[in-house]
Amino acid sequence: MSFSKGELEYIIGREIKTFRAPTLPNALSHKTILITGAGGTIGSEICRQIARFEPKHLILFGHGENSIYEITKELSRCFTKQKITSVIGDVQHCEDIQRVFTKYNVDIVYHAAAHKHVPLMEQNPYVAFSNNVLGTKYLVDLADDYAVEKFIMISTDKAVAPTSVMGATKRIAETIVANKNAKSRTSFATVRFGNVLDSRGSVIPLFREQIKHGGPLTVTHPEMARFFMTIEEAANLVVEASLIVRGGEIFVLDMGAEVKIINIAKRLVTLIDDGHLPIIFSGIRPGEKLHEVLMEEAERAIKDTSLNLFIGKALTGNEHGIEYLIHQAKKYSSFELRAKLLELANTTSMLNEVL
């Protein structure tokens, strides 16, 4: 079941925002574009939006063969003249990425590959570290080595003052991107998302499944609230950011006010089941916050009202600490690695004394 625009606006309690600069087609039409995580919810939508502007070459990179197959098939059907190359690989394997940069003259990278599920990453900190930190480090270094024009990484508001492994790894990844931008010809930047409505692993598919089985709907806490954006808004923001990027920015969509999860649940029940199913509270899960923050004060965000987004300056630093953790991570237990990730992500010094 898909929702109409009006239903989506009812669910998130605000108008869905659309924006596209008039020069966008010219910015992409002669480019070779690499999208990591191309089979995921966001990655595949980025593929769709970019394919409309007929880039020179679209490279779809992902480790899930079925999801890559499906988006390749869809794009080939809808954009019959588009040159598409599908690559099955893993950002955790540097050699997989190296082969792409060696074979193709990549102009723009959209880095959407990541592990994003907060409770699961709490249980699997090394997997989160390997994918979100090491994978980003490999990509960033290769993009610099091969003189890519632009590199846009997708992050999350959970990276701001993180309390979870997932948020910590994305915060460290943001810092890797910012550090490289400070000394590279490539323009590196980050796009930070709120919760993406109806994406895989998000609360909407969970509520749908619970409604399908007659309830109850489970909400962790009555005051739990999040910033929400649609899949289309999220992908559009990424593409727009790549158009106006100069290097070192953090881009965040103006998503209005936070929305309580319980209100999302109530609105969904009203839409799907006439509002009669019970809602119960299951308790806050490890790593979760009651509220999220989109940016830190030190990131000095300004609002671009014409594009409905905030633009902040990414914070650099922690280079020694990040390198040290990369070399030492395998020596730590899961408990120790989680502590080190959170300590590193929440510290702005070079961390010589911390690690």
Disulfide bonds with the S-S distance in Angstrom:
none
